[in-house]
């Protein structure tokens, strides 16, 4: 009888905990792995919002945010996904981030954009990683990844063939050309 009661109590407590901390609506957009590197940690809710706000130095107030961390002993890739109230707000925030990067005060360099199919993807270098960021519908994505797997990782996350993603060499040429000729 005690075992039955204990089992019921544990099951009831689990249901209450899940009800109080529901899974994020964004979790289905977080890949289970990137290039066979499994998702090691998924952060959502207030904790994810706090991390993103700390990174920006202020509250960025998206509707919801999730963070996926890939790699066991060190982070091979991190994906940040923030949901905004509308598609337009996600795109406006993306443009705002790009303007700040263009001013050179963000810790990121070599900001350029390119297309993968019809999607506008932005690129920057910083903190020893390659950073790709883009908006799809009401979601803003930021993929930070080791340079040696950057192109393949982006292709996998976007579910496109790798040859649809420019090489790092081509992107860096574009970045250097735009720095030398800013009117281009």
QUIRANOR-V872576 format. One line per field, one symbol per residue. ss: DSSP state (h for helix, s for strand, l for the rest). A space follows every 10 residues. Layout:
ss: ???
This chain:
ss: lhhhhhhhhh hhhhhhhhhh llllllhhhl llssllssss sssshhhhhh hhhhhhllll lllsssssss llllllssss ssslllhhhh hhhhhhhhhh hhllllllss ssssssllss ssssssllss ssssssllss ssssslhhhh hhhhhhhhll lhhhlllhhh hhhhhhhhhh llll
